[in-house]
Amino acid sequence: MNTTPQILRILPEVILTITGVIIMLAEPLIAKGKSRRPLGWLAVIGVIAALAASLYQYRLPAGTAFFGTVRTDAFSVFFHVLLCGISLVCLLITLDATKAKTEGMGEFYALVAFGTVGMLFMTCAVELLLVFIGLEISSISTYILAGFRKNTAKGPESAIKYFLLGSFATAFFLYGIALTFGATGTTKIEAIAGLLTASATPKLAVAGLAMILIGLAFKVSAAPFQVWTPDVYEGSPSPVVALMSTGPKMAAFAVLLRIVYIAFPVLHGHWVPLLWWLAVLSMFVGNLGALRQKNIKRMLAYSSIAHAGYLLVAFTAFSAEGIAAASFYAVAYAAMNVGIFVVISHVGGYDDRLTLVEDYRGLAFRSPLLGGAMAFFLISLIGIPFTGGFFAKFYAFTAAIHAGYVWLAILGLINSGIAAFYYLRAALVLYTKPKENAPMVSIPCMTTPLLIALICTVAATLVLGVDPGQVLARARDAANAAFGPAAVAAPVAPVQAVAKK
């Protein structure tokens, strides 16, 4: 009998909710014109406490709570730790990039805390309606954060685009849940698979799965549902982009893993080929689009589309190895992508003074630490050895090859070669001497939050590239805990034949 108190199953979410409420209550008590930075440090403390609570959950026996709607196991805790780490670094970036007396920063910190709560619920929920609630909490927070910078036209524009297109995606996801309920009579993820085999309406279940995949594909910015990404990245504050480009995407990938591997394994003949084509399309659209970009944030937006494709490569393996590879890729991508926005946010500032790749010319000469860190993250995004990006792609492509999708891995390698062009072009700019008489933008002095954020992201990217064993072992534990060592098998021949065409 499980005697673990139910509250411990959602302890990180409770801590972050209390943190957000306290920040909202404390904001009006601070006089106008006074520094809001203490509220930021309060948010940092709350996220650290939630991170500690997530690590504590590793000691709990796997089990469910609250009528079987949430599950705590190695899989959910793995993503809890990742998401809390992302939110922590993004808060440190915000403390560094914003002025102490910036108006409305209390709401900003509270929204980060509440948004993280939604992401955490997405990763531990085993009930589709709770997944939807977590998705909405996360989405509403990021919609507001995207338009938080009101003094520019691009800020509100990006928020409106994100909100409108996100609403359509959310509707697809909700319709998918309704159709799945119509086909099976339940919305519990673990119960759907057993009921689906005896369902008299398999076409209804296929339609439900298709709509769920459309909704999640939008959240992870997979092509052809990526149209919002470049504009939203460009118009949002850099600290917000660091959060939205990693946190919600990793939570959505965790949901996607649970849904396709646990709820719909019987329909793998439908979703494996679909994810195969989504992966290929995302890689080519992202990398070819990034080649044309001169704006640094738009380039990274298209880069994120391509990396969504790389991550989907691991999904197609339909094996525990693929789940572990996808989980490892999530950690590596979060470390290097948030890391590059640490540099962009500090150098460009909250108002994005430096928008073009060319604006970073000679950064390594003016600040060897920042320039070197940015170059390191760029080569990690390529997948150069001794960086986290190398092993992330290695494990994803290896899982695909072991499942028989050799051509998918080859297309991934081709796209990595295409990506090397624009990543190396940006890295070369960092080490190119500025033109004579070119205006020089002063680089702010490094602050304590910046140094902490930079050290955390550089160290994580380096460790994942030099000694990935421990994180990979945790990823494998997560796969086995959520799905069981033999819960998934290699795709059958008909599926391979469809995907290899």
Residue pairs with C-beta under 8 A, 6 or more apart in sequence:
2 61
2 63
4 60
4 61
4 63
4 65
6 65
6 66
7 14
8 56
8 57
8 60
8 72
9 57
9 60
9 63
9 64
9 65
9 66
9 70
9 71
9 72
9 124
10 65
10 66
10 70
10 121
10 124
11 50
11 53
11 56
11 57
12 50
12 51
12 53
12 54
12 57
12 80
12 84
12 120
13 50
13 117
13 120
13 121
15 46
15 49
15 50
15 53
16 46
16 47
16 50
16 113
16 114
16 116
16 117
16 120
17 113
17 114
17 117
18 46
19 42
19 43
19 45
19 46
19 47
19 49
19 50
19 113
20 46
20 110
20 111
20 113
20 114
20 117
21 110
22 42
22 46
23 39
23 42
23 43
23 106
23 109
23 110
23 113
24 106
24 107
24 110
26 39
26 42
26 106
27 36
27 39
27 106
27 107
27 110
30 36
30 38
30 39
30 106
33 101
34 101
35 100
35 101
36 100
36 101
36 102
36 105
36 106
36 109
37 95
37 100
37 105
39 105
39 106
39 109
40 91
40 94
40 95
40 105
40 109
41 95
42 109
43 91
43 109
43 110
43 112
43 113
44 88
44 91
44 92
44 95
46 113
47 84
47 87
47 88
47 91
47 113
47 116
48 88
50 84
50 116
50 120
51 81
51 84
51 85
51 88
54 77
54 80
54 81
54 84
55 77
55 81
57 72
57 76
57 77
57 80
58 74
58 77
60 72
62 71
62 72
62 73
62 74
62 481
63 71
63 72
63 73
64 70
64 71
64 72
64 126
65 71
65 72
68 126
68 127
68 188
69 125
69 126
69 127
69 130
70 121
70 124
70 125
70 126
70 127
70 130
71 124
71 125
71 126
72 124
73 478
73 481
73 482
74 474
74 477
74 478
74 480
74 481
74 482
75 123
75 254
75 257
75 258
75 327
75 478
75 479
75 481
75 482
75 483
76 123
76 124
76 254
76 482
77 478
78 327
78 474
78 475
78 477
78 478
79 123
79 250
79 251
79 254
79 327
79 330
79 478
80 120
80 123
80 124
82 250
82 330
82 331
82 334
83 116
83 119
83 120
83 123
83 247
83 250
83 251
84 116
84 120
85 334
85 456
86 243
86 246
86 247
86 250
86 334
86 338
87 112
87 113
87 115
87 116
87 243
87 247
88 456
89 242
89 338
89 342
89 453
89 456
89 457
90 112
90 239
90 240
90 242
90 243
90 247
90 338
91 109
91 112
92 449
92 450
92 452
92 453
93 238
93 239
93 242
93 338
93 341
93 342
93 345
93 346
93 449
93 450
93 453
94 105
94 108
94 109
94 112
94 239
95 447
95 449
96 345
96 346
96 447
96 449
96 450
96 453
97 237
97 238
97 239
97 345
97 346
97 349
97 350
98 105
98 239
98 350
99 350
102 350
104 148
108 145
108 148
111 141
111 144
111 145
112 141
112 145
112 243
114 137
114 141
115 137
115 138
115 141
115 142
115 145
115 243
115 247
115 248
116 247
117 134
117 137
118 133
118 134
118 135
118 136
118 137
118 138
118 139
118 141
118 251
119 134
119 138
119 247
119 248
119 250
119 251
120 134
120 251
121 130
121 131
121 133
121 134
121 137
122 131
122 134
122 135
122 138
122 251
122 252
122 254
122 255
123 251
123 254
123 255
125 131
125 134
125 255
126 188
126 189
126 190
126 258
127 187
127 188
127 189
128 177
128 180
128 187
128 188
128 189
128 259
129 177
129 187
131 189
131 255
132 170
132 173
132 174
132 177
134 251
135 170
135 173
135 219
135 252
135 255
136 170
138 247
138 248
138 251
139 166
139 170
139 219
139 248
142 162
142 240
142 243
142 244
142 248
143 159
143 162
143 163
143 166
144 159
145 236
145 237
145 240
145 243
145 244
146 155
146 158
146 159
146 162
146 232
146 235
146 236
146 240
146 244
147 155
147 156
147 158
147 159
147 160
147 235
147 236
148 155
148 236
148 237
148 240
149 155
149 236
149 237
149 350
149 351
150 156
151 351
152 235
152 351
154 231
154 234
154 235
155 235
155 236
155 237
157 231
157 235
158 231
158 232
158 233
158 234
158 235
158 236
159 232
159 235
159 236
161 228
161 231
161 232
162 228
162 232
165 218
165 227
165 228
166 218
166 228
168 218
169 214
169 215
169 217
169 218
169 219
169 225
170 215
171 215
172 211
172 212
172 214
172 215
172 218
173 211
173 212
173 214
173 215
173 216
174 215
175 208
175 211
176 207
176 208
176 209
176 210
176 211
176 212
176 213
176 214
176 215
177 187
177 208
177 212
178 208
179 204
179 205
179 207
179 208
179 211
180 187
180 192
180 205
180 208
180 209
180 212
180 263
181 187
182 201
182 204
182 208
183 196
183 199
183 201
183 202
183 204
183 205
183 208
184 191
184 192
184 195
184 196
184 199
184 205
185 195
186 192
186 195
189 258
189 259
189 262
189 263
190 262
190 263
192 262
192 263
192 264
193 262
193 263
193 264
193 265
193 266
196 202
196 205
196 263
196 264
196 266
196 267
197 266
199 205
202 267
205 264
205 267
206 267
206 270
209 259
209 260
209 264
209 267
209 270
209 271
210 270
210 274
212 259
213 256
213 260
213 271
213 274
213 275
214 225
216 252
216 255
216 256
216 259
217 225
217 278
218 225
218 228
219 248
219 249
219 252
220 249
220 252
220 253
220 256
220 308
220 311
221 228
221 229
221 249
221 301
221 304
221 305
221 308
222 278
222 279
222 281
222 282
222 305
222 308
222 309
222 312
223 278
223 281
223 282
223 284
223 285
223 286
223 305
223 309
224 281
224 285
226 282
226 285
226 286
226 305
226 308
229 301
229 302
229 304
229 305
230 289
230 293
230 298
230 301
230 302
232 244
232 301
233 241
233 245
233 297
233 298
233 300
233 301
233 304
234 295
234 297
234 298
234 301
234 355
236 244
237 345
237 350
237 352
238 297
238 341
238 344
238 345
238 348
238 350
238 352
239 341
239 345
239 350
241 297
241 300
241 341
242 337
242 338
242 341
242 342
242 345
245 300
245 301
245 304
245 337
245 338
245 341
246 333
246 334
246 337
246 338
247 334
249 304
249 308
250 330
250 333
250 334
253 311
253 326
253 330
254 330
256 315
257 315
257 323
257 326
257 327
257 482
258 482
260 268
260 271
260 275
260 315
261 318
261 323
261 482
261 483
261 487
261 488
262 482
262 483
262 487
264 271
265 488
268 318
268 491
268 495
269 492
269 494
269 495
269 498
272 316
272 318
272 491
272 495
272 498
272 499
273 495
273 498
273 499
275 312
275 315
275 316
276 316
276 405
276 408
276 499
278 309
278 312
279 309
279 310
279 312
279 313
279 315
279 316
279 408
279 412
280 309
280 408
280 411
281 309
282 305
282 306
282 308
282 309
282 312
283 306
283 309
283 310
283 411
283 412
283 415
284 309
284 415
285 302
285 305
285 306
286 302
286 303
286 304
286 305
286 306
286 307
286 308
286 309
287 302
287 303
287 306
287 415
287 418
287 419
287 422
288 418
289 302
289 305
290 299
290 302
290 303
290 306
290 419
290 422
291 418
291 421
291 422
293 299
293 302
293 357
293 422
294 356
294 357
294 358
295 355
295 356
295 357
296 344
296 354
296 355
296 356
296 357
296 359
296 360
296 426
297 344
297 352
297 355
299 357
299 422
299 426
300 337
300 340
300 341
303 381
303 419
303 422
303 423
304 337
306 415
306 419
307 333
307 337
307 381
309 412
309 415
310 329
310 392
310 393
310 396
310 412
310 415
311 326
311 329
311 330
311 333
311 396
313 396
313 397
313 399
313 400
313 405
313 408
313 409
313 412
314 322
314 323
314 325
314 326
314 329
314 395
314 396
314 399
314 400
315 322
315 326
316 322
316 400
316 403
316 405
316 408
316 499
317 325
317 399
317 400
317 402
317 403
317 405
318 403
318 488
318 489
318 490
318 491
318 495
319 399
319 402
319 403
319 488
319 489
319 490
320 476
320 479
320 480
320 483
320 485
320 487
320 488
321 398
321 399
321 402
321 479
322 399
322 400
322 403
323 475
323 478
323 479
323 482
323 483
323 488
324 395
324 399
324 472
324 475
324 476
324 478
324 479
325 395
325 396
325 398
325 399
325 475
326 396
327 475
327 478
327 479
328 391
328 392
328 395
328 464
328 468
328 471
328 472
328 475
329 392
329 393
329 395
329 396
331 388
331 460
331 464
331 471
331 475
332 380
332 388
332 389
332 391
332 392
332 461
332 464
333 389
333 392
335 388
335 457
335 460
335 461
335 464
336 377
336 380
336 381
336 387
336 388
336 389
336 457
336 461
337 377
337 381
338 457
339 373
339 377
339 454
339 457
339 458
339 460
339 461
340 374
340 377
340 378
340 381
342 373
342 450
342 453
342 454
342 457
343 370
343 373
343 374
343 377
343 454
344 354
344 374
346 370
346 443
346 444
346 446
346 450
347 354
347 360
347 363
347 367
347 370
347 441
347 443
348 354
348 355
348 359
349 444
353 359
353 441
354 360
354 441
357 425
357 426
357 429
358 429
359 441
360 374
360 426
360 429
360 430
361 429
361 430
361 432
361 433
361 434
361 435
361 438
362 430
362 431
362 432
362 433
362 434
363 370
363 371
363 374
363 430
363 443
364 371
364 372
364 375
364 430
364 431
365 371
365 431
365 433
365 434
366 440
366 443
367 443
369 446
369 454
370 443
370 454
371 430
371 431
373 454
373 457
373 458
374 427
374 430
375 427
375 430
375 431
376 387
376 458
376 461
376 462
377 457
377 461
378 423
378 424
378 426
378 427
379 387
379 389
379 423
379 424
379 427
380 387
380 388
380 389
380 390
380 461
380 465
381 389
381 419
381 423
382 389
382 416
382 419
382 420
382 423
382 424
383 389
383 390
383 392
383 393
383 394
383 416
384 390
385 465
386 462
386 465
386 466
387 461
387 462
387 464
387 465
388 460
388 461
388 462
388 463
388 464
388 465
388 468
389 461
389 465
390 465
391 464
391 465
391 468
391 472
392 464
393 412
393 416
395 472
396 412
397 409
397 412
397 413
398 409
400 406
400 408
400 409
400 412
401 409
402 490
403 490
403 491
403 496
404 490
404 491
404 496
404 500
405 496
405 499
405 500
407 500
408 499
434 440
463 471
464 471
491 499
